[in-house]
Amino acid sequence: MVWTSAQRAFAVEAFIRSHESVIMAQREFRTRIQIPRRDSVLDRKSIVLWVKNVRETGSVVKKRGRRPRSARTPENINAVRQSVLQSPQRSARKHAAALRMSDRSVRRILHMDLHFHPYKMVVVQELSQRDWQSRMKACQIILESLPPDAVVFFSDEAHFHLSGSVNKQNFRYWSENNPKEIHERPLHSERVTVWCALSRCGIIGPHIFEEDGSVVTVNSNRYANMLAEFFEPALQQRTFENVWFQQDGATAHTARIAINILRQMFPGQLISRGGDIVWPARSPDLTPCDFFL
């Protein structure tokens, strides 16, 4: 039941008059409010709480503390905006220290008021103006040369490290004391090279370059053996017509032994350095393998 301020004040007065007797205060309260005998009366916990509020605040109702003033004022919002626009690569913590604001307030302003988001910078290969022109030219030649029903297998390798390396930026160790954990790894970690070919009709692969169960690097002979012993049999199991093949300009790919095998497999339909359509240098982002596979 919700009691009014006047009823609470009477209960406190009755408690004090009865020399802090809860039972006497309850009896007076029942008589004053006219509560039937069978109904429950005010409990001890409420009386003690109201008396405590009166002694601490002078009121039977507990006064709520004033809400601290928000730091998201127009002046602070503008200050954060100018600071971020001036140094967009600086962390939110450093912006907060420079502006003498709390880190939480700065982050709330960035997300809720300015609608900014922390975007990750992507490191890509530097391209010259000549590279842009050769890439555009290669794309135009491919679009003009390939018929609409062509099936193009884009190929590439990827390296996977086997040492279980840890990204220190995302690794934390919660403890009462510093455990001084150390993650050891070799300077040149062991890795495995995986090859795949991707087309609109599916994926052929993966093929792992290894010999006798041990990881090996890719050279021209191993690449040629993979084409003859793995890729060509897998391709023959599928009924494709007008099939083209693309590869980048890695040394193992463009060696004479590998090019001869590919020319026999794809006569007049090889996209590669030294092929029927020249694949431009420094163009890893033109293949769907980098976006999907």
C-alpha positions as CSV (number, residue, x, y, z in Angstrom):
1,M,0.0,0.0,0.0
2,V,1.2,3.5,-0.8
3,W,1.0,5.9,2.3
4,T,0.7,9.6,2.0
5,S,3.3,12.0,3.4
6,A,0.8,13.0,6.2
7,Q,0.3,9.4,7.2
8,R,4.1,8.8,7.2
9,A,4.6,11.9,9.4
10,F,2.0,10.7,11.9
11,A,3.7,7.3,12.1
12,V,7.0,8.9,12.9
13,E,5.4,11.2,15.6
14,A,3.7,8.2,17.2
15,F,7.0,6.3,17.2
16,I,8.8,9.1,18.9
17,R,6.0,9.7,21.5
18,S,5.9,6.1,22.4
19,H,9.7,6.2,23.2
20,E,10.5,4.5,19.9
21,S,8.1,1.6,20.3
22,V,7.1,0.1,17.0
23,I,4.1,-1.8,18.5
24,M,2.6,1.4,20.1
25,A,3.2,3.3,16.9
26,Q,1.4,0.6,14.9
27,R,-1.6,0.7,17.3
28,E,-1.9,4.5,17.1
29,F,-1.5,4.3,13.3
30,R,-4.3,1.7,13.0
31,T,-6.6,3.8,15.1
32,R,-5.8,7.0,13.3
33,I,-6.1,5.5,9.8
34,Q,-9.1,3.3,10.9
35,I,-7.6,0.1,9.6
36,P,-9.7,-3.0,10.3
37,R,-8.3,-5.5,12.7
38,R,-8.0,-8.3,10.2
39,D,-6.1,-6.1,7.7
40,S,-2.3,-5.8,7.9
41,V,-1.0,-2.6,9.5
42,L,2.2,-0.7,8.8
43,D,5.2,-2.9,9.1
44,R,8.3,-2.3,11.2
45,K,10.6,-1.8,8.3
46,S,8.7,1.1,6.9
47,I,8.5,2.9,10.3
48,V,12.2,2.5,10.8
49,L,13.0,3.8,7.3
50,W,10.8,6.8,7.7
51,V,12.3,7.7,11.0
52,K,15.8,7.4,9.4
53,N,14.8,9.7,6.5
54,V,13.5,12.3,9.0
55,R,16.7,12.3,11.0
56,E,18.9,12.4,7.9
57,T,17.0,14.7,5.6
58,G,14.2,16.3,7.6
59,S,11.6,14.7,5.5
60,V,9.7,11.4,5.6
61,V,10.3,11.0,1.9
62,K,13.8,10.2,0.9
63,K,15.2,13.0,-1.2
64,R,16.7,11.9,-4.5
65,G,20.2,13.2,-5.2
66,R,20.5,15.7,-7.9
67,R,21.4,14.2,-11.2
68,P,24.9,15.2,-12.2
69,R,25.1,17.7,-15.0
70,S,25.6,16.1,-18.3
71,A,28.9,16.8,-20.1
72,R,27.1,16.6,-23.5
73,T,26.7,20.4,-23.8
74,P,26.7,22.2,-27.1
75,E,30.1,23.6,-26.3
76,N,31.6,20.2,-25.4
77,I,30.1,18.6,-28.5
78,N,31.6,21.3,-30.7
79,A,34.9,21.0,-28.9
80,V,35.0,17.2,-29.5
81,R,34.0,17.7,-33.2
82,Q,36.8,20.1,-33.8
83,S,39.3,17.9,-31.9
84,V,38.4,14.8,-33.9
85,L,38.4,16.6,-37.3
86,Q,41.8,18.1,-36.5
87,S,43.3,14.7,-35.5
88,P,41.1,11.9,-36.7
89,Q,43.7,9.2,-36.1
90,R,44.0,10.0,-32.4
91,S,42.3,7.7,-29.9
92,A,39.2,8.7,-28.0
93,R,41.2,8.5,-24.7
94,K,43.7,11.0,-26.0
95,H,41.0,13.3,-27.1
96,A,39.4,13.1,-23.7
97,A,42.8,13.9,-22.0
98,A,43.4,16.9,-24.3
99,L,39.9,18.3,-23.7
100,R,40.0,17.5,-19.9
101,M,36.9,15.4,-20.2
102,S,36.1,11.9,-19.1
103,D,36.7,9.1,-21.6
104,R,33.1,8.0,-21.3
105,S,31.7,11.5,-22.0
106,V,33.8,11.8,-25.1
107,R,32.7,8.4,-26.4
108,R,29.0,9.2,-25.7
109,I,29.4,12.4,-27.7
110,L,31.1,10.7,-30.5
111,H,28.5,7.9,-30.8
112,M,25.2,9.6,-29.7
113,D,25.7,13.3,-30.8
114,L,28.2,13.2,-33.7
115,H,27.3,9.7,-34.9
116,F,31.0,9.0,-35.5
117,H,32.3,5.4,-35.7
118,P,35.9,4.0,-35.4
119,Y,36.8,2.8,-38.8
120,K,39.8,0.5,-39.3
121,M,42.4,1.7,-41.7
122,V,43.2,-0.8,-44.4
123,V,46.8,-1.1,-45.7
124,V,46.9,-1.7,-49.4
125,Q,49.6,-1.9,-52.0
126,E,50.7,1.4,-53.4
127,L,49.7,2.0,-57.1
128,S,51.2,4.4,-59.6
129,Q,49.3,6.2,-62.3
130,R,50.6,3.7,-64.8
131,D,49.2,0.8,-62.7
132,W,45.7,2.3,-62.8
133,Q,45.9,2.6,-66.6
134,S,47.1,-1.0,-67.1
135,R,44.4,-2.3,-64.7
136,M,41.6,-0.4,-66.5
137,K,42.9,-1.6,-69.9
138,A,43.0,-5.3,-68.7
139,C,39.5,-5.1,-67.4
140,Q,38.2,-3.6,-70.7
141,I,40.0,-6.4,-72.6
142,I,38.5,-9.1,-70.4
143,L,35.0,-7.7,-70.7
144,E,35.3,-7.5,-74.5
145,S,37.0,-10.8,-75.1
146,L,35.0,-13.1,-72.8
147,P,31.5,-14.2,-74.0
148,P,28.6,-14.0,-71.6
149,D,28.5,-17.8,-71.1
150,A,32.2,-18.0,-70.2
151,V,33.2,-19.8,-67.0
152,V,36.3,-18.1,-65.5
153,F,38.3,-19.8,-62.7
154,F,40.1,-17.2,-60.7
155,S,43.0,-18.7,-58.7
156,D,45.2,-17.6,-55.8
157,E,47.1,-18.9,-52.8
158,A,46.9,-17.9,-49.2
159,H,49.3,-18.4,-46.3
160,F,48.1,-19.6,-42.9
161,H,50.4,-19.4,-39.9
162,L,50.6,-22.5,-37.7
163,S,52.2,-20.9,-34.6
164,G,49.0,-19.7,-33.0
165,S,50.2,-16.1,-33.0
166,V,48.3,-13.7,-30.7
167,N,47.0,-10.3,-31.6
168,K,48.2,-8.3,-28.6
169,Q,45.6,-5.6,-29.3
170,N,42.7,-8.0,-28.6
171,F,44.5,-10.1,-25.9
172,R,43.9,-9.4,-22.2
173,Y,44.6,-11.3,-19.0
174,W,42.4,-10.4,-16.1
175,S,44.0,-11.0,-12.7
176,E,44.4,-9.3,-9.3
177,N,48.1,-9.2,-9.8
178,N,50.2,-9.0,-13.0
179,P,50.8,-12.6,-14.1
180,K,53.5,-11.4,-16.5
181,E,52.3,-13.8,-19.1
182,I,54.6,-14.3,-22.1
183,H,53.6,-15.7,-25.4
184,E,56.6,-17.1,-27.3
185,R,56.6,-17.7,-31.0
186,P,59.4,-18.1,-33.5
187,L,60.7,-15.2,-35.5
188,H,59.7,-16.9,-38.8
189,S,56.6,-18.9,-37.9
190,E,55.8,-22.0,-39.8
191,R,52.9,-21.6,-42.3
192,V,51.0,-23.6,-44.8
193,T,50.1,-22.5,-48.3
194,V,46.7,-23.3,-49.7
195,W,45.6,-22.9,-53.3
196,C,42.0,-22.6,-54.6
197,A,40.3,-21.8,-57.9
198,L,36.9,-19.9,-57.7
199,S,34.3,-19.5,-60.4
200,R,30.6,-18.8,-60.6
201,C,30.0,-22.5,-60.8
202,G,31.9,-23.4,-57.6
203,I,35.3,-23.9,-56.0
204,I,38.0,-26.3,-56.9
205,G,40.2,-26.9,-53.9
206,P,41.6,-26.4,-51.4
207,H,45.0,-27.8,-52.2
208,I,47.7,-27.8,-49.5
209,F,51.3,-27.7,-50.7
210,E,53.0,-30.4,-48.6
211,E,55.4,-33.3,-49.2
212,D,55.5,-36.4,-46.9
213,G,53.3,-34.6,-44.4
214,S,55.6,-31.6,-44.2
215,V,54.7,-28.0,-45.3
216,V,56.7,-26.8,-48.4
217,T,57.0,-23.6,-50.2
218,V,55.5,-23.1,-53.7
219,N,58.0,-23.3,-56.6
220,S,57.4,-23.8,-60.3
221,N,57.7,-27.6,-60.3
222,R,55.3,-28.0,-57.3
223,Y,52.9,-25.6,-58.9
224,A,53.0,-27.4,-62.2
225,N,52.5,-30.8,-60.5
226,M,49.5,-29.4,-58.7
227,L,48.0,-28.2,-62.0
228,A,48.5,-31.6,-63.6
229,E,47.7,-33.9,-60.7
230,F,45.0,-32.0,-58.8
231,F,43.4,-29.2,-60.8
232,E,43.1,-30.8,-64.2
233,P,41.5,-34.1,-62.9
234,A,39.1,-32.1,-60.7
235,L,38.2,-29.9,-63.7
236,Q,37.6,-32.9,-66.0
237,Q,35.0,-34.3,-63.5
238,R,32.8,-31.3,-64.3
239,T,31.1,-30.7,-67.6
240,F,32.0,-27.1,-68.3
241,E,32.2,-25.4,-71.7
242,N,34.2,-22.3,-72.7
243,V,36.4,-22.4,-69.5
244,W,38.9,-19.6,-68.9
245,F,41.7,-19.6,-66.2
246,Q,43.2,-16.6,-64.4
247,Q,46.3,-16.4,-62.3
248,D,48.5,-13.6,-61.0
249,G,52.1,-12.9,-62.0
250,A,53.9,-14.9,-59.3
251,T,57.2,-16.4,-60.5
252,A,56.0,-20.0,-59.9
253,H,52.8,-19.3,-61.9
254,T,54.6,-17.8,-65.0
255,A,57.4,-20.3,-65.2
256,R,57.7,-22.0,-68.6
257,I,56.7,-25.4,-67.2
258,A,53.5,-24.1,-65.7
259,I,52.6,-21.9,-68.7
260,N,53.0,-24.9,-71.0
261,I,50.6,-27.0,-68.9
262,L,48.0,-24.2,-68.7
263,R,48.2,-23.5,-72.5
264,Q,47.4,-27.2,-73.1
265,M,44.5,-27.1,-70.6
266,F,43.1,-23.7,-71.8
267,P,44.2,-23.0,-75.4
268,G,43.6,-19.4,-76.2
269,Q,41.8,-18.9,-72.9
270,L,44.5,-18.1,-70.4
271,I,44.5,-14.9,-68.4
272,S,48.0,-14.5,-67.0
273,R,51.3,-12.7,-67.5
274,G,52.5,-14.4,-70.7
275,G,49.0,-15.7,-71.4
276,D,46.4,-14.8,-74.1
277,I,45.1,-11.9,-72.0
278,V,47.8,-10.2,-69.9
279,W,47.0,-10.0,-66.2
280,P,48.2,-6.6,-64.9
281,A,50.8,-6.4,-62.2
282,R,49.9,-5.3,-58.6
283,S,46.3,-6.3,-59.0
284,P,45.3,-8.6,-56.1
285,D,42.1,-6.7,-55.4
286,L,40.7,-7.4,-58.9
287,T,40.0,-11.1,-58.2
288,P,36.9,-12.4,-56.3
289,C,39.3,-14.6,-54.2
290,D,40.3,-11.6,-52.2
291,F,36.7,-10.5,-51.6
292,F,35.1,-13.9,-51.0
293,L,37.4,-16.9,-50.7
